[in-house]
Amino acid sequence: MSPEMSPDKTTDHSPDTMHKLVYMANQIGKFFASQGDDQAVAGTLDHLKKFWDPRMRAQILKHLDAGGAGLDPKVRAAVEQLKQGSN
């Protein structure tokens, strides 16, 4: 976990913290983009499940519920799948 996302900050609901999570998620999506649309979504989802702290995943799901502003389309699809799997 990066210093910016210390455990104390993952429960922070500030716009700055959410901006960082959206930025990080979009960077992950960009990494997988060269593998094609389906694999980009699957790779992003897998990364979020394996490497993001549960509190970070909860925050990005709350952001999705609030409209998901700023999420790239493939990343949004991955977060939507994450949400479906968490129910």
MDTraj code that builds the backbone (N, CA, C; nanometers):
import mdtraj as md
import numpy as np

residues = "MET SER PRO GLU MET SER PRO ASP LYS THR THR ASP HIS SER PRO ASP THR MET HIS LYS LEU VAL TYR MET ALA ASN GLN ILE GLY LYS PHE PHE ALA SER GLN GLY ASP ASP GLN ALA VAL ALA GLY THR LEU ASP HIS LEU LYS LYS PHE TRP ASP PRO ARG MET ARG ALA GLN ILE LEU LYS HIS LEU ASP ALA GLY GLY ALA GLY LEU ASP PRO LYS VAL ARG ALA ALA VAL GLU GLN LEU LYS GLN GLY SER ASN".split()
xyz = np.array([
    [0.0852, -0.1167, 0.0000],
    [0.0000, 0.0000, 0.0000],
    [0.0903, 0.1236, 0.0000],
    [0.0551, 0.2204, -0.0786],
    [0.1364, 0.3411, -0.0885],
    [0.1230, 0.4250, 0.0382],
    [0.2224, 0.5113, 0.0651],
    [0.2134, 0.5974, 0.1838],
    [0.0901, 0.6862, 0.1825],
    [0.0460, 0.7253, 0.0625],
    [-0.0727, 0.8109, 0.0541],
    [-0.1977, 0.7370, 0.1008],
    [-0.1955, 0.6033, 0.0929],
    [-0.3123, 0.5246, 0.1282],
    [-0.2867, 0.4458, 0.2565],
    [-0.2317, 0.5109, 0.3560],
    [-0.2097, 0.4468, 0.4846],
    [-0.3441, 0.4036, 0.5413],
    [-0.3458, 0.3071, 0.6335],
    [-0.4738, 0.2594, 0.6862],
    [-0.5640, 0.3705, 0.7384],
    [-0.5077, 0.4734, 0.7971],
    [-0.5905, 0.5824, 0.8477],
    [-0.6585, 0.6587, 0.7354],
    [-0.5949, 0.6679, 0.6194],
    [-0.6502, 0.7457, 0.5093],
    [-0.7553, 0.6680, 0.4305],
    [-0.7574, 0.5346, 0.4373],
    [-0.8544, 0.4589, 0.3595],
    [-0.9959, 0.4789, 0.4099],
    [-1.0116, 0.5224, 0.5328],
    [-1.1453, 0.5498, 0.5835],
    [-1.1821, 0.6959, 0.5653],
    [-1.0904, 0.7730, 0.5111],
    [-1.1118, 0.9144, 0.4849],
    [-1.2039, 0.9273, 0.3636],
    [-1.3104, 1.0037, 0.3778],
    [-1.4056, 1.0212, 0.2674],
    [-1.3803, 1.1501, 0.1907],
    [-1.2639, 1.2094, 0.2092],
    [-1.2366, 1.3371, 0.1449],
    [-1.2246, 1.3209, -0.0056],
    [-1.2539, 1.4264, -0.0800],
    [-1.2393, 1.4222, -0.2255],
    [-1.0958, 1.3876, -0.2684],
    [-0.9977, 1.4336, -0.1925],
    [-0.8586, 1.4050, -0.2273],
    [-0.8291, 1.2558, -0.2211],
    [-0.8767, 1.1904, -0.1163],
    [-0.8556, 1.0461, -0.1029],
    [-0.9270, 0.9715, -0.2148],
    [-1.0499, 1.0108, -0.2457],
    [-1.1232, 0.9430, -0.3523],
    [-1.0559, 0.9670, -0.4865],
    [-1.0060, 1.0881, -0.5079],
    [-0.9348, 1.1179, -0.6312],
    [-0.8149, 1.0242, -0.6469],
    [-0.7432, 0.9994, -0.5396],
    [-0.6270, 0.9095, -0.5447],
    [-0.6688, 0.7673, -0.5774],
    [-0.7785, 0.7210, -0.5194],
    [-0.8255, 0.5855, -0.5495],
    [-0.8677, 0.5732, -0.6951],
    [-0.9391, 0.6724, -0.7452],
    [-0.9820, 0.6710, -0.8857],
    [-0.8597, 0.6727, -0.9764],
    [-0.7628, 0.7582, -0.9437],
    [-0.6396, 0.7659, -1.0221],
    [-0.5688, 0.6304, -1.0234],
    [-0.5554, 0.5687, -0.9067],
    [-0.4878, 0.4390, -0.8977],
    [-0.5623, 0.3324, -0.9793],
    [-0.6945, 0.3284, -0.9663],
    [-0.7735, 0.2304, -1.0400],
    [-0.7583, 0.2513, -1.1903],
    [-0.7611, 0.3762, -1.2344],
    [-0.7456, 0.4052, -1.3775],
    [-0.6061, 0.3677, -1.4273],
    [-0.5038, 0.3864, -1.3440],
    [-0.3673, 0.3469, -1.3825],
    [-0.3592, 0.1958, -1.4003],
    [-0.4245, 0.1216, -1.3126],
    [-0.4283, -0.0246, -1.3250],
    [-0.4978, -0.0617, -1.4559],
    [-0.6093, 0.0045, -1.4839],
    [-0.6811, -0.0212, -1.6092],
    [-0.5968, 0.0085, -1.7316],
    [-0.5208, 0.1159, -1.7276],
    [-0.4326, 0.1503, -1.8403],
    [-0.3267, 0.0430, -1.8617],
    [-0.2760, -0.0141, -1.7539],
    [-0.1769, -0.1204, -1.7652],
    [-0.2337, -0.2393, -1.8428],
    [-0.3573, -0.2764, -1.8146],
    [-0.4179, -0.3937, -1.8778],
    [-0.4835, -0.3627, -2.0127],
    [-0.4936, -0.2370, -2.0512],
    [-0.5657, -0.1975, -2.1731],
    [-0.5104, -0.2617, -2.2996],
    [-0.3808, -0.2826, -2.3047],
    [-0.3196, -0.3398, -2.4259],
    [-0.3592, -0.4855, -2.4476],
    [-0.4218, -0.5472, -2.3498],
    [-0.4595, -0.6880, -2.3593],
    [-0.6000, -0.7082, -2.4149],
    [-0.6624, -0.6008, -2.4589],
    [-0.7975, -0.6092, -2.5136],
    [-0.9009, -0.5798, -2.4060],
    [-1.0204, -0.5450, -2.4507],
    [-1.1251, -0.4990, -2.3588],
    [-1.1598, -0.6000, -2.2502],
    [-1.1895, -0.7233, -2.2900],
    [-1.2312, -0.8233, -2.1912],
    [-1.1209, -0.8509, -2.0897],
    [-0.9986, -0.8652, -2.1387],
    [-0.8873, -0.8934, -2.0487],
    [-0.8532, -0.7727, -1.9623],
    [-0.8746, -0.6524, -2.0163],
    [-0.8490, -0.5314, -1.9374],
    [-0.9422, -0.5259, -1.8172],
    [-1.0679, -0.5582, -1.8383],
    [-1.1650, -0.5594, -1.7281],
    [-1.1293, -0.6709, -1.6300],
    [-1.1030, -0.7903, -1.6818],
    [-1.0708, -0.9044, -1.5951],
    [-0.9416, -0.8811, -1.5177],
    [-0.8401, -0.8263, -1.5836],
    [-0.7128, -0.8007, -1.5174],
    [-0.7257, -0.6948, -1.4083],
    [-0.8024, -0.5908, -1.4378],
    [-0.8245, -0.4850, -1.3391],
    [-0.8998, -0.5408, -1.2191],
    [-1.0034, -0.6168, -1.2445],
    [-1.0817, -0.6775, -1.1369],
    [-0.9939, -0.7683, -1.0515],
    [-0.9140, -0.8517, -1.1157],
    [-0.8262, -0.9430, -1.0438],
    [-0.7275, -0.8652, -0.9561],
    [-0.6718, -0.7584, -1.0107],
    [-0.5772, -0.6769, -0.9342],
    [-0.6453, -0.6142, -0.8120],
    [-0.7632, -0.5594, -0.8304],
    [-0.8354, -0.4984, -0.7188],
    [-0.8634, -0.6015, -0.6093],
    [-0.9014, -0.7222, -0.6490],
    [-0.9310, -0.8271, -0.5520],
    [-0.8058, -0.8726, -0.4779],
    [-0.6966, -0.8885, -0.5506],
    [-0.5753, -0.9448, -0.4915],
    [-0.4922, -0.8447, -0.4123],
    [-0.4850, -0.7218, -0.4600],
    [-0.3865, -0.6287, -0.4060],
    [-0.4429, -0.5072, -0.3328],
    [-0.5702, -0.4794, -0.3462],
    [-0.6270, -0.3651, -0.2749],
    [-0.6773, -0.4101, -0.1390],
    [-0.6474, -0.3306, -0.0401],
    [-0.6963, -0.3516, 0.0945],
    [-0.8498, -0.3503, 0.0914],
    [-0.9153, -0.4323, 0.1737],
    [-1.0631, -0.4325, 0.1742],
    [-1.1240, -0.2942, 0.1951],
    [-1.0569, -0.2102, 0.2729],
    [-1.1099, -0.0751, 0.2948],
    [-1.1027, 0.0079, 0.1673],
    [-0.9988, -0.0130, 0.0884],
    [-0.9870, 0.0584, -0.0391],
    [-1.0963, 0.0120, -0.1349],
    [-1.1192, -0.1195, -0.1383],
    [-1.2265, -0.1716, -0.2248],
    [-1.3619, -0.1164, -0.1809],
    [-1.3851, -0.1088, -0.0513],
    [-1.5120, -0.0542, -0.0017],
    [-1.5289, 0.0910, -0.0451],
    [-1.4204, 0.1675, -0.0405],
    [-1.4274, 0.3088, -0.0803],
    [-1.4574, 0.3241, -0.2290],
    [-1.3934, 0.2428, -0.3131],
    [-1.4179, 0.2560, -0.4575],
    [-1.5609, 0.2102, -0.4908],
    [-1.6139, 0.1145, -0.4144],
    [-1.7531, 0.0736, -0.4340],
    [-1.8493, 0.1845, -0.3927],
    [-1.8185, 0.2547, -0.2839],
    [-1.9009, 0.3693, -0.2441],
    [-1.8968, 0.4771, -0.3512],
    [-1.7788, 0.4966, -0.4095],
    [-1.7648, 0.5959, -0.5164],
    [-1.8498, 0.5559, -0.6369],
    [-1.8504, 0.4282, -0.6705],
    [-1.9337, 0.3796, -0.7801],
    [-2.0806, 0.4059, -0.7493],
    [-2.1222, 0.3774, -0.6272],
    [-2.2620, 0.4007, -0.5875],
    [-2.2999, 0.5486, -0.5954],
    [-2.2002, 0.6353, -0.5789],
    [-2.2247, 0.7797, -0.5854],
    [-2.2145, 0.8327, -0.7284],
    [-2.2000, 0.7436, -0.8251],
    [-2.1948, 0.7837, -0.9651],
    [-2.0676, 0.7445, -1.0371],
    [-1.9607, 0.7193, -0.9626],
    [-1.8365, 0.6716, -1.0234],
    [-1.7639, 0.7731, -1.1095],
    [-1.7779, 0.8995, -1.0785],
    [-1.7139, 1.0046, -1.1592],
    [-1.5646, 0.9800, -1.1734],
    [-1.5167, 0.9937, -1.2965],
    [-1.3745, 0.9848, -1.3238],
    [-1.3228, 0.8461, -1.3557],
    [-1.4029, 0.7432, -1.3318],
    [-1.3569, 0.6078, -1.3631],
    [-1.3608, 0.5850, -1.5143],
    [-1.2512, 0.5341, -1.5690],
    [-1.2486, 0.4980, -1.7108],
    [-1.3511, 0.3867, -1.7332],
    [-1.4078, 0.3771, -1.8542],
    [-1.5147, 0.2786, -1.8787],
    [-1.4783, 0.1342, -1.8422],
    [-1.3598, 0.0873, -1.8783],
    [-1.3218, -0.0510, -1.8463],
    [-1.3002, -0.0682, -1.6960],
    [-1.2486, 0.0339, -1.6321],
    [-1.2297, 0.0295, -1.4869],
    [-1.3654, 0.0291, -1.4176],
    [-1.4555, 0.1104, -1.4674],
    [-1.5912, 0.1125, -1.4119],
    [-1.6546, -0.0261, -1.4235],
    [-1.6364, -0.0910, -1.5376],
    [-1.6906, -0.2260, -1.5558],
    [-1.6294, -0.3230, -1.4545],
    [-1.4992, -0.3095, -1.4298],
    [-1.4330, -0.3956, -1.3313],
    [-1.4874, -0.3699, -1.1914],
    [-1.5074, -0.2445, -1.1564],
    [-1.5601, -0.2104, -1.0236],
    [-1.7046, -0.2578, -1.0113],
    [-1.7810, -0.2498, -1.1191],
    [-1.9185, -0.3020, -1.1163],
    [-1.9176, -0.4523, -1.0920],
    [-1.8238, -0.5238, -1.1552],
    [-1.8119, -0.6674, -1.1321],
    [-1.7661, -0.6957, -0.9889],
    [-1.6778, -0.6123, -0.9375],
    [-1.6345, -0.6260, -0.7982],
    [-1.7558, -0.6135, -0.7063],
    [-1.8423, -0.5173, -0.7362],
    [-1.9620, -0.4969, -0.6558],
    [-2.0531, -0.6192, -0.6615],
    [-2.0712, -0.6746, -0.7789],
    [-2.1572, -0.7924, -0.7942],
    [-2.1022, -0.9093, -0.7140],
    [-1.9709, -0.9228, -0.7106],
    [-1.9085, -1.0316, -0.6376],
    [-1.9089, -1.0118, -0.4878],
    [-1.9293, -0.8886, -0.4425],
    [-1.9274, -0.8606, -0.2991],
    [-2.0649, -0.8740, -0.2364],
    [-2.1672, -0.8932, -0.3188],
    [-2.3048, -0.9075, -0.2651],
    [-2.3338, -1.0495, -0.2244],
])
top = md.Topology()
chain = top.add_chain()
for i, resn in enumerate(residues, 1):
    res = top.add_residue(resn, chain, resSeq=i)
    for name in ("N", "CA", "C"):
        top.add_atom(name, md.element.get_by_symbol(name[0]), res)
traj = md.Trajectory(xyz[None], top)
